[in-house]
Amino acid sequence: MYDIIVIGSGISGASFAHQIVENAKTLLIEANEGIDLRTNVFPEHNREYLNGINMENHDIFPCNHKKTRYFHKEIKGGIDSDEFGEPLGKIVYTERLLDTFIKQFEEKGGTVKFNERVKNVQKNPDKVQVYTNNGEEYSAKLLILATGSRGFDLQRKVGFETPDSYLGIYTHLNGSENQIKENFDFDYMFHLNPNIGQNGPFFFNVGTDRVLTGFLGNAGDTEAQCINKLDRILQNYKYIQPNIKGLKWDKSEFVTGEISKHPITEFTQDRMMVLGEAAGLVTAFFYEGLFSGLVSANLAAKTIKPLLANDSNFAKNELKNYKKEIHRILLDKYYKNGEGFEYIFYNTGSTTINKIWKVYIEFVNESKRLRRNIWDAHRAPPEGYDLEKDKWAGRQIFNRLSFTDKISLGSKFLSALMKVY
Ligand SMILES: Cc1cc2nc3c(=O)[nH]c(=O)nc-3n(C[C@H](O)[C@H](O)[C@H](O)COP(=O)(O)OP(=O)(O)OC[C@H]3O[C@@H](n4cnc5c(N)ncnc54)[C@H](O)[C@@H]3O)c2cc1C
């Protein structure tokens, strides 16, 4: 019998297992054979949640994230952190970070089972039993669901709600370091284009020898539609051709999957906790999920460590600090930023998205104060996030709209202010 079973070896499960292994006999179960390649944006405020892993390790973090570009068909804009001294964060080769967490977990005595999918869970008063597709059965005092958006079936089976989700698609573009340096004068690009998707961006996350690109689909989009659309974009979308010139991709390696949108309300049951994207812990609009995975892993470990020492039975009531801290650090302030953006930009119709996005980029280009706020949001601890900054930005954007747009969008901005803030 284990003290803890963790299902899922993404950022949430791997970093949690890494933190708890010295306090508990821990089993980590992962359905995949290995860890998928991912090139992600990794803001500076993630650093304090790395549990000893060095953010200056170039193998894992190949370059700084210094420049973000916002694309609109008519204008480009963005922020260059040189203006404020320090970078926004790093670009991370996420599979290498996860690999490091898992290796260290094993070195400290943890057990890992890859290629094993948990099919069923049985809760008993004194333990939780899990059953896998290999016919294995394991039991533990506490079960951690860190199953991301690929474990919703299991999550529902054990009685947790699941977050809203949309189908997304991504792939890597490959090229030489020189070619990538030549093509990209930024590290991250965020492009709202309603013809691609009305609920999320088309993006580039730029590493040194590979670039992740993709988009979030519309409600009801099928996998085949997303795959064909991404292929068409890469082949034909003139606007991005200078960036992808000479780079290679393979349509058979396009990855589709659900991307969670909004947090669920209850993160614990007796002897069970949900972490990261499975709990919908991904910021709205920006889809910053690594940070939330790291934070939720850290908060879960902090909640559990004293209970392990007291031979607890991990009743829901004993786990309540986890929810309280998730609210304090992520949901009550920091998440409002993405929620506000989402409310203003999405589900508003193509013409409106285009208009407000353009006004926003013009404002970023003009206002050093706004650029500093964006820079600060990447670096400062989230619990101190100042919502007044968002309200100020919202007012500025509204003031820049034309008279007729002010009339038609006034109630939208007012509702955002009242509902989100
Ligand atoms: C294209 C794309 C780009 C992104 N870019 C960024 C970015 O730049 N920066 C950022 O911060 N965030 C980004 N995100 C979001 C972020 O990557 C995710 O929110 C985060 O990785 C989720 O981590 P997780 O550990 O909670 O879940 P996951 O990474 O999904 O891990 C869950 C794991 O659980 C396993 N699993 C599920 N069910 C079972 C089961 N029944 N049995 C065994 N194993 C199971 C799965 O196989 C999976 O490996 C991006 C997301 C996407 C899709």
PDBQT file of the ligand as one rigid body, heavy atoms in Angstrom, charges set to zero:
ROOT
HETATM    1  C1  LIG A 501      -0.839  24.052 -27.349  1.00  0.00    +0.000 C 
HETATM    2  C2  LIG A 501      -0.730  24.484 -25.928  1.00  0.00    +0.000 A 
HETATM    3  C3  LIG A 501       0.180  25.468 -25.584  1.00  0.00    +0.000 A 
HETATM    4  C4  LIG A 501       0.277  25.880 -24.268  1.00  0.00    +0.000 A 
HETATM    5  N1  LIG A 501       1.190  26.831 -23.952  1.00  0.00    +0.000 NA
HETATM    6  C5  LIG A 501       1.361  27.171 -22.674  1.00  0.00    +0.000 A 
HETATM    7  C6  LIG A 501       2.397  28.065 -22.317  1.00  0.00    +0.000 A 
HETATM    8  O1  LIG A 501       3.140  28.539 -23.178  1.00  0.00    +0.000 OA
HETATM    9  N2  LIG A 501       2.556  28.379 -21.008  1.00  0.00    +0.000 N 
HETATM   10  C7  LIG A 501       1.735  27.864 -20.052  1.00  0.00    +0.000 A 
HETATM   11  O2  LIG A 501       1.911  28.186 -18.875  1.00  0.00    +0.000 OA
HETATM   12  N3  LIG A 501       0.742  27.005 -20.358  1.00  0.00    +0.000 NA
HETATM   13  C8  LIG A 501       0.548  26.632 -21.639  1.00  0.00    +0.000 A 
HETATM   14  N4  LIG A 501      -0.434  25.751 -21.965  1.00  0.00    +0.000 N 
HETATM   15  C9  LIG A 501      -1.250  25.162 -20.896  1.00  0.00    +0.000 C 
HETATM   16  C10 LIG A 501      -0.438  24.132 -20.130  1.00  0.00    +0.000 C 
HETATM   17  O3  LIG A 501       0.425  23.443 -21.006  1.00  0.00    +0.000 OA
HETATM   18  C11 LIG A 501      -1.353  23.126 -19.439  1.00  0.00    +0.000 C 
HETATM   19  O4  LIG A 501      -2.370  23.817 -18.744  1.00  0.00    +0.000 OA
HETATM   20  C12 LIG A 501      -0.568  22.291 -18.446  1.00  0.00    +0.000 C 
HETATM   21  O5  LIG A 501       0.496  21.644 -19.102  1.00  0.00    +0.000 OA
HETATM   22  C13 LIG A 501      -1.482  21.263 -17.788  1.00  0.00    +0.000 C 
HETATM   23  O6  LIG A 501      -0.702  20.464 -16.941  1.00  0.00    +0.000 OA
HETATM   24  P1  LIG A 501      -1.361  19.304 -16.078  1.00  0.00    +0.000 P 
HETATM   25  O7  LIG A 501      -0.236  18.590 -15.430  1.00  0.00    +0.000 OA
HETATM   26  O8  LIG A 501      -2.421  19.853 -15.192  1.00  0.00    +0.000 OA
HETATM   27  O9  LIG A 501      -2.075  18.354 -17.147  1.00  0.00    +0.000 OA
HETATM   28  P2  LIG A 501      -1.413  17.539 -18.369  1.00  0.00    +0.000 P 
HETATM   29  O10 LIG A 501      -0.156  18.134 -18.821  1.00  0.00    +0.000 OA
HETATM   30  O11 LIG A 501      -2.503  17.364 -19.357  1.00  0.00    +0.000 OA
HETATM   31  O12 LIG A 501      -1.039  16.133 -17.725  1.00  0.00    +0.000 OA
HETATM   32  C14 LIG A 501      -2.023  15.196 -17.393  1.00  0.00    +0.000 C 
HETATM   33  C15 LIG A 501      -1.446  13.807 -17.581  1.00  0.00    +0.000 C 
HETATM   34  O13 LIG A 501      -2.350  12.856 -17.031  1.00  0.00    +0.000 OA
HETATM   35  C16 LIG A 501      -2.344  11.704 -17.846  1.00  0.00    +0.000 C 
HETATM   36  N5  LIG A 501      -3.601  10.994 -17.625  1.00  0.00    +0.000 N 
HETATM   37  C17 LIG A 501      -4.862  11.461 -17.858  1.00  0.00    +0.000 A 
HETATM   38  N6  LIG A 501      -5.768  10.527 -17.505  1.00  0.00    +0.000 NA
HETATM   39  C18 LIG A 501      -5.062   9.462 -17.043  1.00  0.00    +0.000 A 
HETATM   40  C19 LIG A 501      -5.443   8.188 -16.534  1.00  0.00    +0.000 A 
HETATM   41  N7  LIG A 501      -6.728   7.833 -16.432  1.00  0.00    +0.000 N 
HETATM   42  N8  LIG A 501      -4.475   7.328 -16.152  1.00  0.00    +0.000 NA
HETATM   43  C20 LIG A 501      -3.158   7.678 -16.248  1.00  0.00    +0.000 A 
HETATM   44  N9  LIG A 501      -2.747   8.877 -16.724  1.00  0.00    +0.000 NA
HETATM   45  C21 LIG A 501      -3.688   9.747 -17.115  1.00  0.00    +0.000 A 
HETATM   46  C22 LIG A 501      -2.235  12.269 -19.256  1.00  0.00    +0.000 C 
HETATM   47  O14 LIG A 501      -1.729  11.295 -20.141  1.00  0.00    +0.000 OA
HETATM   48  C23 LIG A 501      -1.284  13.440 -19.049  1.00  0.00    +0.000 C 
HETATM   49  O15 LIG A 501       0.062  13.092 -19.284  1.00  0.00    +0.000 OA
HETATM   50  C24 LIG A 501      -0.557  25.306 -23.278  1.00  0.00    +0.000 A 
HETATM   51  C25 LIG A 501      -1.465  24.298 -23.617  1.00  0.00    +0.000 A 
HETATM   52  C26 LIG A 501      -1.549  23.884 -24.930  1.00  0.00    +0.000 A 
HETATM   53  C27 LIG A 501      -2.501  22.777 -25.288  1.00  0.00    +0.000 C 
ENDROOT
TORSDOF 0
